[in-house]
Amino acid sequence: MPIAGILATAIPADPLAGGAALDITRSVSRLHLPAPTGIDRIEAAWLDWLRRRAPRLMFLIRAGGQILLLDREGGEAVLAQGRHAPLDWRAHLSRRPEPVRRALSRARSRALAITRADRPDPAALAPLAGMWLFNLGHTDLTPALMAALAAAGARRAVMIHDTIPLDHPEYCRPQTPARFREMFRAACAADLMLANSAHTAGRIRHWAGALGLEPPPIHVAHPGIDPPRVTAQPAERPYFVMLGTIEPRKGHEFLLDLWEQLGPDPPGLEIVGRRGWRIAALARRLDALPPTGPIRERGALADAELVPLLAGARALLMPSRAEGFGLPLAEALAAGVPAIVSDLPALREAGGPGTLYLPCNDAGAWADAIRNIVDANAPTRQNLVNQLKNNRRLSWNQHFRRIEQVMTQMYRNSGV
C-alpha cells in the first residue's frame, strides 16, 4: 500500500471517532451547590461539547471506594435526575449531602461496570478501549486508576488548573498539598496534559522536575468565553464586585481593610462566592458587617443573578495572591466590565485591554484606582471602557478546535 494510504488508514480524520469518556466525579459531588465555580464551568462546557461531538460517550464516577463506568444514557440520568433518586443502602451510610448521595445511588444502579478504586480492574474498564478519557476536575486521579486505564486501552487526558497547593500550601486546607501531590503524580502518567494558562504550564514543568517526574506533552488551552447579553441592574450607589470562593489567597481581608480607608461615603462592594477554608477571622468580620452598610456578602449566586450584578459594576476587583488563570476576570472583560487586579502572570494572560494591574499589597494604589473610576464618566474609567473594544476573547468553539488539533497531531506523531 502507498505511504499515503497507510497514513490515511492509521490516522483518524476525527480524533474522537473512537468515542470519548468524561470523569464527572467533581460534577456529581457538587450537585448540592447553588452556583458553579470556575472549574465547574469549564467541566460543564466540555460536557456540552462532548455531547455534540463524541459519537459514543461514556462517564466515569468515583463513589467512595468504587469506580463506576456508565454509558451515555446512564450518565445523563445521573446528571439530570440523580439528585432525586431513591437512596440505596450505601447512601444511608454516607455523610455526603443528600443530593449527592441520591445521585451516587442512581449511578450505582445504572453502572455498566463497578471496580475497586484502590485496585481498578482493567477488564471492568475495557469498554473505554480506543477512547479518550478526559479528567478536568482535579478529582479521581490516582496512579492505580491511570495504570488501569492504560491497560484497558484508553487514552488519558488531564487538565491542570493550577499548582497552588504546591506553590502556596499556606493558602490551602492542611491535607490538600499531600493529596494534590498524589494527584499530580498520577496526572504525569497521562498521555496528554492540558494547562489553562502558560503560567500553569510553566509551574507544571517546574514541579515535575522537582518531584523527578516526566510529564506527558503539555498544551496550553485557555478557557473559552461566550459573552452574555444582559442589561445592567439599576443601582442606588456605584459599586464594585469581588467574585470567587472566600479563601485566604483571594484578598478579601485586603479589601475590607481598604474600604475602611475610602472615607465616610465609600462605594458599594458586592462580595460574591461561597465561604471556603481557613477563614475564621475573616468570617467573623463578614458576620459583623452592618446590613445597611456599603459592603454586602452575597454568597454564591446563580448566573441569572450574577451576570446582571456584574454588568452594573464599576469594575471587578481581584486582589489575589495566586491564580492559575483567572476566569472571573476574563468573563468580566467579555461582558464589558473593566477590572482592577493583582499584577500576576496568570492574570496578565486572562486579562488584557480594560484591565488595571496593581501590586496586590499596595493599599494606596488600590484606593486611588477605586476613587478614580467610581464615577462612571471619570476619564480613568472611560479609558478602561474604551480599551475593552480591543479585547479579543477565545470562544469555547475556538477552545475546542484547539483541543482537536492537539489530539490529531498526537495521532500523527505516534502513528496510531
C-alpha positions as CSV (number, residue, x, y, z in Angstrom):
1,M,0.0,0.0,0.0
2,P,1.3,3.5,-0.8
3,I,2.6,5.5,2.2
4,A,-0.3,8.0,1.8
5,G,-2.8,5.1,2.0
6,I,-1.1,3.7,5.2
7,L,-1.3,7.2,6.8
8,A,-4.9,7.6,5.8
9,T,-5.7,4.3,7.5
10,A,-3.7,4.9,10.6
11,I,-4.7,8.5,11.4
12,P,-8.4,9.0,12.0
13,A,-9.9,12.1,10.4
14,D,-11.8,12.6,13.6
15,P,-9.8,12.3,16.8
16,L,-13.0,11.4,18.6
17,A,-14.1,8.8,16.1
18,G,-13.5,6.1,18.7
19,G,-15.6,7.9,21.3
20,A,-14.8,9.7,24.5
21,A,-15.4,9.4,28.2
22,L,-15.6,12.2,30.8
23,D,-14.9,11.8,34.5
24,I,-17.8,13.5,36.2
25,T,-16.8,12.8,39.8
26,R,-16.5,16.5,40.5
27,S,-19.8,17.5,38.8
28,V,-21.7,14.8,40.8
29,S,-20.0,15.8,44.1
30,R,-21.2,19.4,43.6
31,L,-24.9,18.8,42.7
32,H,-26.0,20.3,46.0
33,L,-24.3,23.7,45.5
34,P,-26.3,26.6,44.2
35,A,-23.7,28.0,41.7
36,P,-20.7,26.7,39.8
37,T,-17.1,27.7,40.4
38,G,-14.7,28.4,37.5
39,I,-13.6,24.7,37.2
40,D,-17.2,23.6,37.4
41,R,-18.0,26.0,34.4
42,I,-15.1,24.5,32.4
43,E,-16.3,21.0,33.1
44,A,-19.8,21.9,32.1
45,A,-18.6,23.4,28.8
46,W,-16.7,20.2,28.0
47,L,-19.7,18.1,28.8
48,D,-21.8,20.1,26.3
49,W,-19.1,19.8,23.6
50,L,-18.7,16.0,24.1
51,R,-22.4,15.6,23.9
52,R,-22.3,17.1,20.4
53,R,-19.0,15.7,19.2
54,A,-18.5,12.2,20.5
55,P,-20.3,9.5,18.6
56,R,-20.0,7.4,21.7
57,L,-19.9,8.9,25.1
58,M,-19.3,7.3,28.4
59,F,-18.8,8.5,32.0
60,L,-16.6,7.6,34.9
61,I,-17.5,8.4,38.6
62,R,-15.7,7.6,41.8
63,A,-18.1,6.8,44.5
64,G,-16.3,6.2,47.8
65,G,-14.2,3.0,47.3
66,Q,-15.6,2.2,43.9
67,I,-15.1,3.3,40.3
68,L,-18.3,3.3,38.3
69,L,-18.5,3.2,34.5
70,L,-21.7,4.4,32.8
71,D,-22.8,4.7,29.2
72,R,-24.3,7.9,27.8
73,E,-27.8,7.2,29.0
74,G,-26.8,6.2,32.5
75,G,-24.5,9.2,32.9
76,E,-27.1,11.6,31.7
77,A,-29.7,10.1,34.0
78,V,-27.3,10.8,37.0
79,L,-26.7,14.4,36.0
80,A,-30.3,15.2,35.1
81,Q,-32.4,13.3,37.7
82,G,-29.8,11.8,40.0
83,R,-30.4,14.2,42.9
84,H,-34.0,12.9,43.2
85,A,-33.2,9.2,43.0
86,P,-34.0,6.8,45.8
87,L,-31.2,6.1,48.3
88,D,-29.6,2.7,48.2
89,W,-28.0,1.1,51.3
90,R,-24.6,2.5,50.7
91,A,-26.0,6.0,50.6
92,H,-27.6,5.6,54.0
93,L,-24.0,5.1,55.4
94,S,-22.6,8.2,53.7
95,R,-22.2,11.6,55.2
96,R,-22.3,13.4,51.9
97,P,-25.1,16.0,51.1
98,E,-28.3,14.2,50.3
99,P,-28.5,15.2,46.6
100,V,-25.0,13.7,46.1
101,R,-25.9,10.5,47.9
102,R,-29.0,10.2,45.8
103,A,-27.0,10.8,42.6
104,L,-24.4,8.2,43.5
105,S,-27.3,5.7,44.3
106,R,-28.6,6.3,40.7
107,A,-25.0,5.9,39.3
108,R,-24.5,2.6,41.0
109,S,-27.9,1.3,39.7
110,R,-27.0,2.4,36.1
111,A,-23.3,1.4,36.1
112,L,-22.1,-0.9,33.3
113,A,-19.2,-2.0,35.5
114,I,-18.0,-1.4,39.0
115,T,-14.5,-1.9,40.2
116,R,-12.5,-1.1,43.3
117,A,-10.9,2.3,43.4
118,D,-7.7,1.2,45.1
119,R,-7.2,-1.7,42.7
120,P,-9.2,-1.0,39.5
121,D,-9.6,-4.0,37.2
122,P,-8.7,-3.1,33.6
123,A,-11.2,-5.7,32.5
124,A,-14.0,-3.6,34.0
125,L,-12.7,-0.6,32.1
126,A,-12.4,-2.5,28.8
127,P,-15.3,-0.6,27.1
128,L,-13.1,2.5,27.1
129,A,-10.6,0.9,24.7
130,G,-9.7,3.3,21.9
131,M,-11.5,6.2,23.6
132,W,-10.2,9.4,25.1
133,L,-10.9,9.7,28.8
134,F,-10.9,13.4,30.0
135,N,-10.3,14.3,33.6
136,L,-10.9,18.0,34.1
137,G,-11.6,18.4,37.8
138,H,-8.5,17.5,39.8
139,T,-10.5,14.6,41.2
140,D,-10.4,10.8,40.9
141,L,-6.8,10.8,39.8
142,T,-4.6,8.0,41.3
143,P,-1.7,6.1,39.9
144,A,-3.7,2.9,40.2
145,L,-6.6,4.3,38.1
146,M,-4.2,5.7,35.5
147,A,-2.4,2.4,35.1
148,A,-5.7,0.5,34.8
149,L,-7.0,2.9,32.1
150,A,-3.8,2.4,30.1
151,A,-4.1,-1.3,30.4
152,A,-7.7,-1.1,29.2
153,G,-6.5,0.7,26.1
154,A,-7.9,4.2,26.9
155,R,-6.1,7.4,26.1
156,R,-5.9,9.7,29.1
157,A,-6.1,13.5,29.0
158,V,-5.8,15.5,32.2
159,M,-6.4,19.3,32.7
160,I,-4.5,21.1,35.4
161,H,-5.9,24.4,36.5
162,D,-3.1,25.5,38.9
163,T,-0.4,24.2,41.2
164,I,-1.3,26.4,44.1
165,P,-1.3,23.6,46.7
166,L,2.4,23.0,45.9
167,D,3.3,26.7,45.3
168,H,1.4,28.1,48.3
169,P,0.5,25.4,50.8
170,E,-0.2,28.1,53.4
171,Y,-3.4,29.0,51.5
172,C,-4.8,25.5,51.5
173,R,-6.5,23.1,53.8
174,P,-3.9,21.1,55.8
175,Q,-4.5,17.9,53.9
176,T,-4.7,19.5,50.4
177,P,-0.9,19.7,49.5
178,A,-0.3,16.0,50.1
179,R,-3.4,15.0,48.2
180,F,-2.6,17.3,45.3
181,R,1.0,15.9,45.1
182,E,-0.5,12.4,44.7
183,M,-2.9,13.7,42.1
184,F,-0.1,15.5,40.3
185,R,2.0,12.3,40.2
186,A,-0.9,10.4,38.6
187,A,-1.6,13.2,36.1
188,C,2.0,13.0,34.9
189,A,1.3,9.4,33.8
190,A,-1.4,10.7,31.4
191,D,-1.0,10.7,27.6
192,L,-1.8,14.4,27.3
193,M,-1.8,17.2,29.8
194,L,-3.8,20.4,29.3
195,A,-2.9,23.6,31.1
196,N,-5.4,26.5,31.4
197,S,-2.5,29.0,31.0
198,A,1.1,29.3,30.0
199,H,1.8,30.2,33.7
200,T,0.2,27.0,34.8
201,A,2.2,25.0,32.2
202,G,5.4,26.5,33.5
203,R,4.6,25.6,37.1
204,I,3.7,22.0,35.9
205,R,7.1,21.7,34.3
206,H,8.8,23.1,37.5
207,W,7.1,20.7,39.8
208,A,7.5,17.7,37.6
209,G,11.2,18.4,37.6
210,A,11.3,19.0,41.4
211,L,9.5,15.7,42.0
212,G,11.5,13.7,39.5
213,L,8.5,13.1,37.2
214,E,8.4,13.0,33.4
215,P,5.1,14.7,32.3
216,P,3.4,13.9,29.0
217,P,3.1,16.6,26.3
218,I,1.7,19.8,27.8
219,H,-0.5,22.0,25.8
220,V,-2.0,25.4,26.8
221,A,-5.7,25.7,26.2
222,H,-7.1,29.0,27.6
223,P,-10.8,28.5,28.7
224,G,-13.4,29.8,26.3
225,I,-15.6,32.8,27.0
226,D,-19.0,33.3,25.4
227,P,-20.0,36.9,26.4
228,P,-23.5,37.1,27.9
229,R,-26.2,39.5,26.6
230,V,-27.5,41.3,29.6
231,T,-28.7,44.7,30.8
232,A,-27.1,46.1,34.0
233,Q,-29.3,46.3,37.1
234,P,-30.0,49.9,38.3
235,A,-28.2,50.7,41.5
236,E,-28.7,53.3,44.2
237,R,-25.0,53.8,44.5
238,P,-21.9,52.9,42.4
239,Y,-20.5,49.6,43.4
240,F,-17.7,47.1,42.7
241,V,-17.8,43.3,42.6
242,M,-15.4,40.7,44.1
243,L,-16.1,37.3,42.7
244,G,-14.7,33.9,43.9
245,T,-14.6,31.5,46.7
246,I,-13.8,33.2,50.0
247,E,-10.4,31.7,50.8
248,P,-7.0,33.1,52.1
249,R,-5.4,33.8,48.7
250,K,-8.2,35.9,47.2
251,G,-7.5,39.0,49.2
252,H,-10.9,39.6,50.9
253,E,-9.4,40.9,54.1
254,F,-7.3,43.4,52.0
255,L,-10.5,44.8,50.5
256,L,-12.2,45.0,53.9
257,D,-9.3,47.0,55.2
258,L,-9.2,49.1,52.1
259,W,-12.9,50.0,52.4
260,E,-12.3,51.5,55.8
261,Q,-9.8,53.9,54.2
262,L,-12.2,55.2,51.5
263,G,-13.9,57.8,53.7
264,P,-17.4,58.2,55.1
265,D,-19.3,57.6,51.9
266,P,-17.5,54.7,50.1
267,P,-18.9,53.0,47.0
268,G,-20.6,49.6,47.4
269,L,-18.7,46.3,47.5
270,E,-20.6,43.2,46.5
271,I,-18.7,40.0,47.7
272,V,-19.9,37.0,45.7
273,G,-18.9,33.5,46.4
274,R,-19.3,30.7,49.0
275,R,-17.2,30.6,52.1
276,G,-14.2,28.3,51.9
277,W,-11.4,27.3,54.3
278,R,-9.0,28.8,56.8
279,I,-11.1,32.0,57.1
280,A,-12.2,32.0,60.8
281,A,-11.1,35.6,61.4
282,L,-12.4,36.8,58.1
283,A,-15.7,35.1,58.7
284,R,-16.1,37.0,61.9
285,R,-15.5,40.3,60.1
286,L,-18.1,39.3,57.4
287,D,-20.6,38.3,60.0
288,A,-20.2,41.7,61.7
289,L,-20.9,43.8,58.6
290,P,-23.9,46.1,59.1
291,P,-26.8,45.1,57.0
292,T,-27.2,48.6,55.5
293,G,-23.5,49.2,55.1
294,P,-21.6,49.6,51.8
295,I,-20.3,46.0,51.9
296,R,-22.6,43.1,51.2
297,E,-21.7,39.4,51.3
298,R,-24.0,37.8,48.6
299,G,-22.9,34.2,48.9
300,A,-22.8,32.1,45.7
301,L,-25.1,33.4,43.0
302,A,-26.5,31.6,40.0
303,D,-25.9,33.2,36.6
304,A,-29.3,34.8,36.5
305,E,-28.4,37.0,39.4
306,L,-24.6,37.2,38.9
307,V,-24.5,38.3,35.3
308,P,-26.6,41.5,35.7
309,L,-25.0,42.3,39.0
310,L,-21.5,42.2,37.4
311,A,-22.7,44.1,34.3
312,G,-23.7,47.1,36.5
313,A,-20.4,47.2,38.5
314,R,-17.9,50.0,38.0
315,A,-15.2,47.2,37.9
316,L,-14.4,43.7,39.0
317,L,-11.8,43.6,41.8
318,M,-9.3,40.7,42.1
319,P,-6.5,41.4,44.7
320,S,-5.4,37.8,44.5
321,R,-2.1,36.5,45.8
322,A,-2.1,33.5,43.5
323,E,-4.1,32.3,40.4
324,G,-3.9,29.6,37.8
325,F,-5.8,31.6,35.2
326,G,-8.5,34.0,36.4
327,L,-11.8,33.0,34.8
328,P,-13.8,35.7,36.5
329,L,-11.5,38.4,35.1
330,A,-11.9,37.0,31.5
331,E,-15.7,36.8,31.9
332,A,-15.9,40.3,33.3
333,L,-14.0,41.8,30.4
334,A,-16.0,39.8,27.9
335,A,-19.2,41.3,29.5
336,G,-17.8,44.8,29.0
337,V,-16.8,45.4,32.7
338,P,-13.3,46.7,33.4
339,A,-11.2,45.3,36.2
340,I,-8.6,46.1,38.8
341,V,-6.5,43.1,39.6
342,S,-3.2,42.0,41.1
343,D,-0.2,42.1,38.8
344,L,0.2,38.3,38.5
345,P,1.4,36.4,35.4
346,A,-1.8,34.3,35.2
347,L,-4.0,37.4,35.4
348,R,-1.9,39.0,32.6
349,E,-2.9,36.1,30.4
350,A,-6.6,36.2,31.5
351,G,-6.8,39.9,31.2
352,G,-5.8,42.4,28.6
353,P,-7.3,45.7,27.4
354,G,-9.6,47.1,30.1
355,T,-7.6,45.8,33.0
356,L,-5.6,47.8,35.5
357,Y,-2.8,45.8,37.1
358,L,-1.6,46.8,40.6
359,P,0.6,45.2,43.3
360,C,-1.6,43.0,45.4
361,N,-0.4,44.6,48.7
362,D,-0.3,48.3,47.7
363,A,-3.4,49.7,49.5
364,G,-2.6,53.2,48.4
365,A,-2.6,52.4,44.7
366,W,-5.8,50.3,45.0
367,A,-7.6,53.1,46.9
368,D,-6.5,55.7,44.3
369,A,-7.6,53.5,41.4
370,I,-11.1,52.9,43.0
371,R,-11.6,56.6,43.6
372,N,-10.5,57.4,40.1
373,I,-13.2,55.1,38.5
374,V,-16.1,55.3,40.9
375,D,-17.6,58.0,38.7
376,A,-18.8,56.3,35.6
377,N,-17.8,59.3,33.5
378,A,-14.4,59.7,35.1
379,P,-11.5,59.8,32.5
380,T,-9.8,56.8,34.0
381,R,-12.8,54.6,33.8
382,Q,-13.7,55.8,30.3
383,N,-10.2,55.0,29.2
384,L,-10.6,51.4,30.6
385,V,-14.0,51.1,29.0
386,N,-12.7,52.3,25.6
387,Q,-9.9,49.7,25.8
388,L,-12.4,47.0,26.2
389,K,-13.3,47.4,22.5
390,N,-9.9,45.9,21.7
391,N,-10.3,42.9,24.0
392,R,-10.5,39.7,22.0
393,R,-11.6,36.6,23.9
394,L,-11.2,33.0,22.9
395,S,-14.7,31.4,22.4
396,W,-15.5,27.9,23.5
397,N,-15.7,26.8,19.9
398,Q,-12.1,28.1,19.4
399,H,-11.0,26.3,22.6
400,F,-12.3,23.0,21.4
401,R,-10.9,23.4,17.9
402,R,-7.5,23.8,19.6
403,I,-8.1,20.6,21.6
404,E,-9.0,18.7,18.4
405,Q,-5.9,20.0,16.7
406,V,-3.7,18.8,19.6
407,M,-5.3,15.3,19.6
408,T,-5.0,15.0,15.8
409,Q,-1.3,16.0,16.0
410,M,-0.7,13.4,18.7
411,Y,-2.1,10.7,16.4
412,R,0.2,11.8,13.6
413,N,3.2,11.9,15.9
414,S,2.5,8.5,17.4
415,G,1.4,6.8,14.1
416,V,-1.6,5.3,15.9
